[in-house]
């Protein structure tokens, strides 16, 4: 309905419409008023229309108005990151919002901003309206006061108190207790927020309370509702003979899983054989979650709400109850398990000549991990080589196919932008004993390439059949973003064309040259990654730039990603022939935009939680090095200082520009450098520095460094 309503506004761009006008123009009855209201709310949130004071709707037409997301600094002022005028276009400059002009808006809110005087240095504005609240529930510390109590939000960017006039948890409350508060009235700059306490989170001395605070502050409840647990508990154990008989039986062939050593949920298995004609027959067998999780069941609603599993370093917050994720759906060895299977015949250059799709059943023969597979490839562990001698042919064929698929994807323009993940090492008591960057093994890429290919052929099948679906898209970056890399990379002798289009082939060559720069290369790889668009979910196929794929989806992880579960349902409809039914198509077509947007938001939330949890534990570990001097590399240059990533430990700290003694430094945005005005000493990305750790604030996730020397 959004598209139809937007057509009316665009047909008469200068007109204002009452709600009843739009209802008549769209030919809607009373039962469709709610859908129209939802469509108008969504268009307003996106900044496409505006609800004027006379309660009429019209296009956003003023050059002095903009929409965007508010980011508030700890000192109380803020900036609005304005929405770009068109997809892939560069966003307008950020708009500065003085504290007095926030209008009750909070950090992360979607806002409508009125642009004020525009001086030579920055654009100023005042919040005209909050379009959508980023949060309505906040974690904070409780304090009693004369009127009841207040909650001081954990996030110091939420620099307003929440008044709690009614104390529902009075017997449990004490000063300093961490609670979850729901805001009932957001007030404004002159009136405080008021709310209610809805849960007790914990005390300062609870183990790992800092990570739990992050999880709860993002609105995540780790425990499943009782009705979800009960529904999962009622699911039958094992696979019935009738169900097995309805499926393609892969139990007679060798299937195996390859996962991290600590994995408990195994949602993908592989099978492979060489054919007489020289081709490979690759089977990718994915846990059939959709068999157990029916649409609109309690489990399904909770899975949609969660969107994805979250892995905050020291724990797992699964999308599905443990009975499903670690038991019924997990492809454990020597147990019959239901799958959605894709079987492909692939030639020596990576072309898929045939792809078949099945409701399957497998019995995995082996549970391998990446380290073991790498040891077999390297022949570094005689015991492992002997132990897995029975599948040596399969592993050898898989390794050969992996090389073919990597070459094929490179020829299509795929970009290898992997920057490695930080890993926190624990002892047997759960104490952090080390930080490191995870090595990327050939065995990781082996599984990755098989999964990417399966995702691609499933997406192509659904696209050809015109089935409503969820696609994983990654749109090309704007050329203006890529050309900003030219002077930065030029500092390291890596040339990009300053005027003509920067193609994926050109970026591939730049990445190859960056690889030879050693430690500085890792920093530059992250700079290029930041220039890319963010991959997201969408109901339309727009291709995947980073993978060089014209049609892509997520199919291979339905235990931990909700879009994969939806894709399974759509593929099943094709196998059963149900996808041609008009009611089926209409129902799912209407739902897909909401599912895609929600999944994208939940993925971003999960990434934020995981990054913050890693940072918290990393900083707790780094406390032992306070006052020590360590080697690091400049990983970011700003007008307020230098971010430095330590060489030995994958964690960043900040050298404030005020702590760079001996000169006055100016920030050059074009080249991302700081240059001394008097002595001429400068700093740029990748510079190797000796730094001292001065101060660590775990709660604020900050590590302050001082500059010792350039080395």
TANOR-V257805 format. One record per pair of residues at least 4 apart in sequence whose C-alpha atoms are under 8 Angstrom apart, sorted by the first residue. I is the first residue (numbers start at 1). GAP is how many residues later the second one is. If there is no record, write none. Layout:
# TANOR-V257805
I & GAP
I & GAP
This chain:
# TANOR-V257805
1 & 4
1 & 34
1 & 35
1 & 38
2 & 4
2 & 34
2 & 37
2 & 38
2 & 40
2 & 41
3 & 4
4 & 4
4 & 22
5 & 4
5 & 17
5 & 21
5 & 34
5 & 35
6 & 4
7 & 4
8 & 4
9 & 4
9 & 6
9 & 49
9 & 50
10 & 49
13 & 45
13 & 46
14 & 44
14 & 45
14 & 47
15 & 43
16 & 40
16 & 41
16 & 42
17 & 4
17 & 5
17 & 39
17 & 40
17 & 41
18 & 4
18 & 37
18 & 38
18 & 39
19 & 4
19 & 37
19 & 38
20 & 4
21 & 4
22 & 4
23 & 4
23 & 5
23 & 6
23 & 10
23 & 13
24 & 4
28 & 4
28 & 5
29 & 4
32 & 4
33 & 4
34 & 4
35 & 4
36 & 4
37 & 4
38 & 4
39 & 4
40 & 4
40 & 9
41 & 4
42 & 4
43 & 4
43 & 5
43 & 6
44 & 4
44 & 5
44 & 6
44 & 7
44 & 87
45 & 65
45 & 86
45 & 87
46 & 21
47 & 13
47 & 19
47 & 20
47 & 65
48 & 11
48 & 12
49 & 8
49 & 9
49 & 10
49 & 11
50 & 7
50 & 8
50 & 9
50 & 10
51 & 4
51 & 5
51 & 6
51 & 7
52 & 4
52 & 5
52 & 6
60 & 5
61 & 4
64 & 50
64 & 51
64 & 52
65 & 47
65 & 48
65 & 49
65 & 50
66 & 16
66 & 17
66 & 46
66 & 47
66 & 48
66 & 49
67 & 15
67 & 16
67 & 43
67 & 44
67 & 45
67 & 46
68 & 12
68 & 13
68 & 14
68 & 15
68 & 42
68 & 43
68 & 44
68 & 45
69 & 11
69 & 12
69 & 13
69 & 14
69 & 39
69 & 40
69 & 41
69 & 42
70 & 8
70 & 9
70 & 10
70 & 11
70 & 35
70 & 36
70 & 37
70 & 38
70 & 39
70 & 40
70 & 41
71 & 7
71 & 8
71 & 9
71 & 10
71 & 35
71 & 36
71 & 37
71 & 38
72 & 4
72 & 5
72 & 6
72 & 7
72 & 34
72 & 35
72 & 36
72 & 85
72 & 86
73 & 4
73 & 5
73 & 84
74 & 82
74 & 83
74 & 85
76 & 22
76 & 23
76 & 81
76 & 83
77 & 19
77 & 20
77 & 21
77 & 22
77 & 25
78 & 18
78 & 19
78 & 20
78 & 21
78 & 24
79 & 15
79 & 16
79 & 17
79 & 18
80 & 14
80 & 15
80 & 16
80 & 17
80 & 33
81 & 10
81 & 11
81 & 12
81 & 13
81 & 14
82 & 9
82 & 10
82 & 11
82 & 12
82 & 13
83 & 8
83 & 9
84 & 4
84 & 5
84 & 6
84 & 7
84 & 8
85 & 4
85 & 5
85 & 6
85 & 7
88 & 387
88 & 388
88 & 389
88 & 390
88 & 445
89 & 389
90 & 388
90 & 390
90 & 391
93 & 30
94 & 28
94 & 29
95 & 20
95 & 27
95 & 28
95 & 29
95 & 30
96 & 26
96 & 27
96 & 28
96 & 29
97 & 4
97 & 5
97 & 27
97 & 28
97 & 29
97 & 30
98 & 4
98 & 26
98 & 27
98 & 28
100 & 89
101 & 24
101 & 25
101 & 26
102 & 4
102 & 24
102 & 25
102 & 87
103 & 23
103 & 24
103 & 25
103 & 26
103 & 85
103 & 86
104 & 82
104 & 83
104 & 84
104 & 85
105 & 4
105 & 6
105 & 22
105 & 25
105 & 83
106 & 27
106 & 28
106 & 52
107 & 27
107 & 50
107 & 51
108 & 25
108 & 26
108 & 27
109 & 21
109 & 22
109 & 23
109 & 24
109 & 25
109 & 26
110 & 20
110 & 21
110 & 22
110 & 23
110 & 24
111 & 16
111 & 17
111 & 18
111 & 19
111 & 20
111 & 21
112 & 15
112 & 16
112 & 17
112 & 18
112 & 19
113 & 12
113 & 13
113 & 14
113 & 15
113 & 16
114 & 11
114 & 12
114 & 13
114 & 14
115 & 8
115 & 9
115 & 10
115 & 11
116 & 7
116 & 8
116 & 9
116 & 10
117 & 6
117 & 7
117 & 8
118 & 4
118 & 5
118 & 6
119 & 4
136 & 46
136 & 47
137 & 43
137 & 44
137 & 45
137 & 46
137 & 80
137 & 82
138 & 15
138 & 16
138 & 42
138 & 43
138 & 44
138 & 45
138 & 79
139 & 14
139 & 15
139 & 39
139 & 40
139 & 41
139 & 42
139 & 74
139 & 77
139 & 78
140 & 11
140 & 12
140 & 13
140 & 14
140 & 15
140 & 38
140 & 39
140 & 40
140 & 41
141 & 10
141 & 11
141 & 12
141 & 13
141 & 34
141 & 35
141 & 36
141 & 37
141 & 38
142 & 7
142 & 8
142 & 9
142 & 10
142 & 31
142 & 32
142 & 33
142 & 34
142 & 35
142 & 36
142 & 37
143 & 6
143 & 7
143 & 8
143 & 9
143 & 31
143 & 32
143 & 33
143 & 34
144 & 4
144 & 5
144 & 6
144 & 30
144 & 31
145 & 4
145 & 5
147 & 18
148 & 16
148 & 17
148 & 18
148 & 19
149 & 14
149 & 15
149 & 16
149 & 18
150 & 11
150 & 12
150 & 13
150 & 14
151 & 10
151 & 11
151 & 12
151 & 13
151 & 28
151 & 30
152 & 8
152 & 9
152 & 10
153 & 5
153 & 6
153 & 7
153 & 8
153 & 9
154 & 4
154 & 59
155 & 4
160 & 32
160 & 33
161 & 31
161 & 32
162 & 19
162 & 21
162 & 30
162 & 31
162 & 32
162 & 33
163 & 29
163 & 30
163 & 31
163 & 32
164 & 30
164 & 31
164 & 32
164 & 33
165 & 29
165 & 30
165 & 31
166 & 30
167 & 29
167 & 30
168 & 28
168 & 29
169 & 4
169 & 28
173 & 4
176 & 27
176 & 28
177 & 23
177 & 24
177 & 25
177 & 26
177 & 27
178 & 22
178 & 23
178 & 24
178 & 25
178 & 26
179 & 18
179 & 19
179 & 20
179 & 21
179 & 22
179 & 23
180 & 17
180 & 18
180 & 19
180 & 20
180 & 21
180 & 36
180 & 37
181 & 14
181 & 15
181 & 16
181 & 17
181 & 18
182 & 13
182 & 14
182 & 15
182 & 16
183 & 10
183 & 11
183 & 12
183 & 13
184 & 9
184 & 10
184 & 11
184 & 12
185 & 8
185 & 9
185 & 10
186 & 6
186 & 7
186 & 8
187 & 4
187 & 5
187 & 6
187 & 7
188 & 4
188 & 5
201 & 11
201 & 12
201 & 15
202 & 4
202 & 7
203 & 6
204 & 5
205 & 4
208 & 4
209 & 4
210 & 4
210 & 406
210 & 489
211 & 4
211 & 101
211 & 401
211 & 402
211 & 405
212 & 4
213 & 4
214 & 4
214 & 395
214 & 398
214 & 399
215 & 4
215 & 5
215 & 6
215 & 394
216 & 4
216 & 5
218 & 387
218 & 391
220 & 86
222 & 95
224 & 4
224 & 5
224 & 97
225 & 4
226 & 4
227 & 4
227 & 71
228 & 4
228 & 70
228 & 71
228 & 74
228 & 93
229 & 4
229 & 92
230 & 4
231 & 4
231 & 67
231 & 68
232 & 67
232 & 89
232 & 91
232 & 92
233 & 90
235 & 57
237 & 91
238 & 90
238 & 98
238 & 99
239 & 4
239 & 5
239 & 97
239 & 98
239 & 99
240 & 4
241 & 4
242 & 4
243 & 4
244 & 5
244 & 117
247 & 111
247 & 112
247 & 113
247 & 114
248 & 110
248 & 111
248 & 112
248 & 113
249 & 111
249 & 112
249 & 113
250 & 110
250 & 111
250 & 112
250 & 113
251 & 85
251 & 110
251 & 111
251 & 112
251 & 113
253 & 18
254 & 17
254 & 110
254 & 111
255 & 14
255 & 15
255 & 16
255 & 107
255 & 108
255 & 109
255 & 110
255 & 111
256 & 13
256 & 14
256 & 15
256 & 77
256 & 108
256 & 109
256 & 110
256 & 111
256 & 112
257 & 9
257 & 11
257 & 12
257 & 13
257 & 74
257 & 107
257 & 109
257 & 110
257 & 111
257 & 112
258 & 11
258 & 109
258 & 110
258 & 111
258 & 112
258 & 115
258 & 189
259 & 4
259 & 7
259 & 108
259 & 109
259 & 110
259 & 111
260 & 109
260 & 110
260 & 111
261 & 108
261 & 109
261 & 110
264 & 62
264 & 66
265 & 60
265 & 61
265 & 62
265 & 64
265 & 65
265 & 66
265 & 294
266 & 21
266 & 60
266 & 63
266 & 64
266 & 65
266 & 66
267 & 19
267 & 20
267 & 62
267 & 63
267 & 64
267 & 289
267 & 290
267 & 291
267 & 292
268 & 16
268 & 17
268 & 18
268 & 19
268 & 63
268 & 288
268 & 289
269 & 15
269 & 16
269 & 17
269 & 62
269 & 95
270 & 12
270 & 13
270 & 14
270 & 15
271 & 11
271 & 12
271 & 13
271 & 123
272 & 8
272 & 9
272 & 10
272 & 11
272 & 122
272 & 125
272 & 126
273 & 7
273 & 8
273 & 9
273 & 121
273 & 124
274 & 4
274 & 5
274 & 6
274 & 7
274 & 123
275 & 4
275 & 5
275 & 6
278 & 69
278 & 70
279 & 66
279 & 67
279 & 68
279 & 69
280 & 64
280 & 65
280 & 66
280 & 67
280 & 117
280 & 121
281 & 62
281 & 63
281 & 64
281 & 65
282 & 61
282 & 62
282 & 63
282 & 64
283 & 58
283 & 59
283 & 60
283 & 61
284 & 57
284 & 58
284 & 59
284 & 166
284 & 167
284 & 170
285 & 54
285 & 55
285 & 56
285 & 57
285 & 75
285 & 77
286 & 53
286 & 54
286 & 55
286 & 270
286 & 271
286 & 272
287 & 42
287 & 43
287 & 44
287 & 50
287 & 51
287 & 52
287 & 53
287 & 270
287 & 271
287 & 272
288 & 4
288 & 41
288 & 50
288 & 51
288 & 52
288 & 71
288 & 270
288 & 280
289 & 4
289 & 40
289 & 269
289 & 270
289 & 276
290 & 4
290 & 275
290 & 278
290 & 279
293 & 4
293 & 6
293 & 7
294 & 5
294 & 6
295 & 5
295 & 6
296 & 4
296 & 5
297 & 4
298 & 4
299 & 4
299 & 21
299 & 22
300 & 4
301 & 4
302 & 4
302 & 17
302 & 18
303 & 4
303 & 5
303 & 16
303 & 17
303 & 259
304 & 258
304 & 291
304 & 295
306 & 13
306 & 296
307 & 12
307 & 254
307 & 255
307 & 256
307 & 291
307 & 292
307 & 295
307 & 296
308 & 10
308 & 11
308 & 252
308 & 253
308 & 254
308 & 291
308 & 294
308 & 295
308 & 298
309 & 7
309 & 8
309 & 9
309 & 10
309 & 11
309 & 251
309 & 252
309 & 297
310 & 6
310 & 7
310 & 8
310 & 9
310 & 296
310 & 297
310 & 299
310 & 300
311 & 4
311 & 5
311 & 6
311 & 295
311 & 299
312 & 4
312 & 5
312 & 297
312 & 298
312 & 299
312 & 301
312 & 302
313 & 111
313 & 297
313 & 300
313 & 301
318 & 4
318 & 7
318 & 242
319 & 240
319 & 241
319 & 242
319 & 243
320 & 4
320 & 5
320 & 239
320 & 240
321 & 4
322 & 4
322 & 5
323 & 4
323 & 5
324 & 4
324 & 5
324 & 6
325 & 4
325 & 5
325 & 234
326 & 4
327 & 5
328 & 9
329 & 8
329 & 9
329 & 230
330 & 7
331 & 4
331 & 6
331 & 32
331 & 33
332 & 5
332 & 32
332 & 35
333 & 30
333 & 31
333 & 32
333 & 33
333 & 34
334 & 29
334 & 30
334 & 31
334 & 32
335 & 28
335 & 29
336 & 25
336 & 26
336 & 27
336 & 28
337 & 24
337 & 25
337 & 26
338 & 21
338 & 22
338 & 23
338 & 24
339 & 20
339 & 21
339 & 22
339 & 23
340 & 17
340 & 18
340 & 19
340 & 20
340 & 228
341 & 16
341 & 17
341 & 18
341 & 19
342 & 13
342 & 14
342 & 15
342 & 16
342 & 112
343 & 12
343 & 13
343 & 14
344 & 8
344 & 9
344 & 10
344 & 11
344 & 12
345 & 7
345 & 8
345 & 9
345 & 10
346 & 4
346 & 5
346 & 6
346 & 7
346 & 8
347 & 4
347 & 5
347 & 6
348 & 53
348 & 56
349 & 55
349 & 56
349 & 58
349 & 59
350 & 51
350 & 54
350 & 55
350 & 58
355 & 102
357 & 218
358 & 217
359 & 213
368 & 4
368 & 5
369 & 4
370 & 4
370 & 71
370 & 73
370 & 74
371 & 4
371 & 70
371 & 72
372 & 4
372 & 12
373 & 4
373 & 70
374 & 4
374 & 67
374 & 68
374 & 69
375 & 4
375 & 5
375 & 6
375 & 9
375 & 10
376 & 4
376 & 5
376 & 8
376 & 9
379 & 6
381 & 4
382 & 4
383 & 4
384 & 4
385 & 4
388 & 4
391 & 4
392 & 4
393 & 4
394 & 4
395 & 4
396 & 4
397 & 4
398 & 4
398 & 48
399 & 4
399 & 47
400 & 4
401 & 4
402 & 4
402 & 43
402 & 44
402 & 47
402 & 48
403 & 4
404 & 4
405 & 4
405 & 44
406 & 4
406 & 43
407 & 4
408 & 4
409 & 4
409 & 5
409 & 138
409 & 139
410 & 4
410 & 5
410 & 138
412 & 136
412 & 137
413 & 91
413 & 92
413 & 95
413 & 133
413 & 134
413 & 135
414 & 90
414 & 94
414 & 131
414 & 132
414 & 133
414 & 134
414 & 135
415 & 89
415 & 92
415 & 93
415 & 131
415 & 132
415 & 133
416 & 92
416 & 95
416 & 130
417 & 108
417 & 109
417 & 112
419 & 103
419 & 106
419 & 107
420 & 17
420 & 18
420 & 19
420 & 20
421 & 16
421 & 17
422 & 13
422 & 14
422 & 15
422 & 16
422 & 192
422 & 228
423 & 12
423 & 13
423 & 14
423 & 15
423 & 191
424 & 8
424 & 9
424 & 10
424 & 11
424 & 12
424 & 190
424 & 193
424 & 194
425 & 7
425 & 8
425 & 9
425 & 10
425 & 11
426 & 4
426 & 5
426 & 6
426 & 7
426 & 8
427 & 4
427 & 5
427 & 6
432 & 185
432 & 189
433 & 188
434 & 187
435 & 183
435 & 214
435 & 215
436 & 212
436 & 213
436 & 214
437 & 212
437 & 213
440 & 4
441 & 4
442 & 4
443 & 4
444 & 4
445 & 4
446 & 4
447 & 4
448 & 4
449 & 4
450 & 4
451 & 4
451 & 105
452 & 4
453 & 4
454 & 4
454 & 101
454 & 102
455 & 4
455 & 97
455 & 98
455 & 99
455 & 100
455 & 101
456 & 4
456 & 93
456 & 95
456 & 96
456 & 97
457 & 4
457 & 95
458 & 4
458 & 94
458 & 95
458 & 97
458 & 113
459 & 4
459 & 12
459 & 92
459 & 93
459 & 94
460 & 4
460 & 91
460 & 92
461 & 4
462 & 4
462 & 5
462 & 6
462 & 7
462 & 108
462 & 109
462 & 112
463 & 4
463 & 78
463 & 88
465 & 109
467 & 103
467 & 112
467 & 118
468 & 71
468 & 102
468 & 117
468 & 120
468 & 121
468 & 124
469 & 70
469 & 71
469 & 97
469 & 98
469 & 101
469 & 119
469 & 120
469 & 123
470 & 67
470 & 68
470 & 69
470 & 70
470 & 83
470 & 93
470 & 96
470 & 97
470 & 122
470 & 126
471 & 66
471 & 67
471 & 68
471 & 69
471 & 70
471 & 80
471 & 81
471 & 82
471 & 83
472 & 63
472 & 64
472 & 65
472 & 66
472 & 69
472 & 71
472 & 72
472 & 80
472 & 81
472 & 82
473 & 62
473 & 63
473 & 64
473 & 65
473 & 68
473 & 69
473 & 70
473 & 71
473 & 72
473 & 79
473 & 80
474 & 59
474 & 60
474 & 61
474 & 62
474 & 68
474 & 69
474 & 70
474 & 71
474 & 72
475 & 58
475 & 59
475 & 60
475 & 67
475 & 68
475 & 69
475 & 70
476 & 56
476 & 57
476 & 69
477 & 4
477 & 5
477 & 54
477 & 55
477 & 56
478 & 4
479 & 4
479 & 22
479 & 23
480 & 4
481 & 4
481 & 50
482 & 4
482 & 20
482 & 49
483 & 13
483 & 14
483 & 15
483 & 16
483 & 19
484 & 4
484 & 186
485 & 4
485 & 11
485 & 43
486 & 4
486 & 9
486 & 10
486 & 11
486 & 12
487 & 4
487 & 183
487 & 184
488 & 4
488 & 182
488 & 183
488 & 184
489 & 4
489 & 5
489 & 6
489 & 7
489 & 35
490 & 4
490 & 5
490 & 6
491 & 180
494 & 16
494 & 19
494 & 20
495 & 15
496 & 6
496 & 10
496 & 14
497 & 4
497 & 5
502 & 4
502 & 5
503 & 4
504 & 4
505 & 4
506 & 4
507 & 4
508 & 4
509 & 4
510 & 4
511 & 4
511 & 14
512 & 4
513 & 4
514 & 4
514 & 7
514 & 8
514 & 10
514 & 11
515 & 6
515 & 7
516 & 5
517 & 4
518 & 4
519 & 4
519 & 114
519 & 167
520 & 4
520 & 113
520 & 165
520 & 166
520 & 167
521 & 4
521 & 165
522 & 4
523 & 4
523 & 111
523 & 112
523 & 162
523 & 163
524 & 4
524 & 161
524 & 162
525 & 4
526 & 4
527 & 4
528 & 4
535 & 9
536 & 64
537 & 26
537 & 59
537 & 60
537 & 62
537 & 63
538 & 54
538 & 55
538 & 58
538 & 59
539 & 53
539 & 54
539 & 57
541 & 10
541 & 11
542 & 8
542 & 9
543 & 5
543 & 6
543 & 7
543 & 8
543 & 9
544 & 4
544 & 5
544 & 6
544 & 7
544 & 8
545 & 4
553 & 14
554 & 9
554 & 10
554 & 13
555 & 8
555 & 9
555 & 10
555 & 12
555 & 13
556 & 8
557 & 4
557 & 7
558 & 4
558 & 5
558 & 6
558 & 7
558 & 10
559 & 6
561 & 4
562 & 4
562 & 37
563 & 4
563 & 32
563 & 33
563 & 36
564 & 4
565 & 4
566 & 4
567 & 4
568 & 4
569 & 4
570 & 4
570 & 9
571 & 4
572 & 4
573 & 4
573 & 5
573 & 6
574 & 4
574 & 5
578 & 6
579 & 5
579 & 6
580 & 4
580 & 5
581 & 4
582 & 4
583 & 4
584 & 4
585 & 4
586 & 4
587 & 4
588 & 4
589 & 4
591 & 4
592 & 4
593 & 4
594 & 4
595 & 4
596 & 4
597 & 4
598 & 4
599 & 4
600 & 4
601 & 4
602 & 4
603 & 4
604 & 4
605 & 4
606 & 4
607 & 4
608 & 4
609 & 4
610 & 4
611 & 4
612 & 4
612 & 89
613 & 4
614 & 4
615 & 4
615 & 36
615 & 86
616 & 4
616 & 82
616 & 83
616 & 85
617 & 4
618 & 4
618 & 33
619 & 4
619 & 32
619 & 77
619 & 78
619 & 79
619 & 82
619 & 83
619 & 84
620 & 78
622 & 4
623 & 73
625 & 68
626 & 66
626 & 67
626 & 68
626 & 69
626 & 70
627 & 65
627 & 66
627 & 67
628 & 64
628 & 65
629 & 61
629 & 62
629 & 63
629 & 64
629 & 79
630 & 16
630 & 17
630 & 60
630 & 61
630 & 62
630 & 63
631 & 15
631 & 16
631 & 17
631 & 57
631 & 58
631 & 59
631 & 60
632 & 12
632 & 13
632 & 14
632 & 15
632 & 16
632 & 56
632 & 57
632 & 58
632 & 59
633 & 11
633 & 12
633 & 13
633 & 14
633 & 52
633 & 53
633 & 54
633 & 55
633 & 56
634 & 8
634 & 9
634 & 10
634 & 11
634 & 49
634 & 50
634 & 51
634 & 52
634 & 53
634 & 54
634 & 55
635 & 7
635 & 8
635 & 9
635 & 10
635 & 50
635 & 51
636 & 6
636 & 7
636 & 8
636 & 36
636 & 49
637 & 4
637 & 5
637 & 6
637 & 30
637 & 35
637 & 36
637 & 37
637 & 47
637 & 48
638 & 4
638 & 29
638 & 31
638 & 34
638 & 35
638 & 36
639 & 18
639 & 27
639 & 28
639 & 35
640 & 16
640 & 17
640 & 18
641 & 13
641 & 14
641 & 15
641 & 16
641 & 17
642 & 12
642 & 13
642 & 14
642 & 15
643 & 9
643 & 10
643 & 11
643 & 12
644 & 8
644 & 9
644 & 10
644 & 11
645 & 4
645 & 5
645 & 6
645 & 7
645 & 8
646 & 4
646 & 5
646 & 6
652 & 51
653 & 49
653 & 50
653 & 51
653 & 52
654 & 48
654 & 49
654 & 50
654 & 51
655 & 4
655 & 5
655 & 49
655 & 50
655 & 51
655 & 52
656 & 4
656 & 48
656 & 49
656 & 50
657 & 8
659 & 47
659 & 48
660 & 46
660 & 47
663 & 13
663 & 14
663 & 15
663 & 16
664 & 12
664 & 13
664 & 14
665 & 9
665 & 10
665 & 11
665 & 12
666 & 8
666 & 9
666 & 10
666 & 11
667 & 5
667 & 6
667 & 7
667 & 8
668 & 4
668 & 5
668 & 6
668 & 7
669 & 4
672 & 12
672 & 13
673 & 9
673 & 10
673 & 11
673 & 12
674 & 8
674 & 9
674 & 10
675 & 5
675 & 6
675 & 7
675 & 8
676 & 4
676 & 5
676 & 6
683 & 4
687 & 23
688 & 22
688 & 23
689 & 18
689 & 19
689 & 20
689 & 21
689 & 22
690 & 17
690 & 18
690 & 19
690 & 20
690 & 21
691 & 14
691 & 15
691 & 16
691 & 17
691 & 18
692 & 13
692 & 14
692 & 15
692 & 16
693 & 10
693 & 11
693 & 12
693 & 13
694 & 9
694 & 10
694 & 11
694 & 12
695 & 8
695 & 9
695 & 10
696 & 5
696 & 6
696 & 7
696 & 8
697 & 4
697 & 5
697 & 6
698 & 4
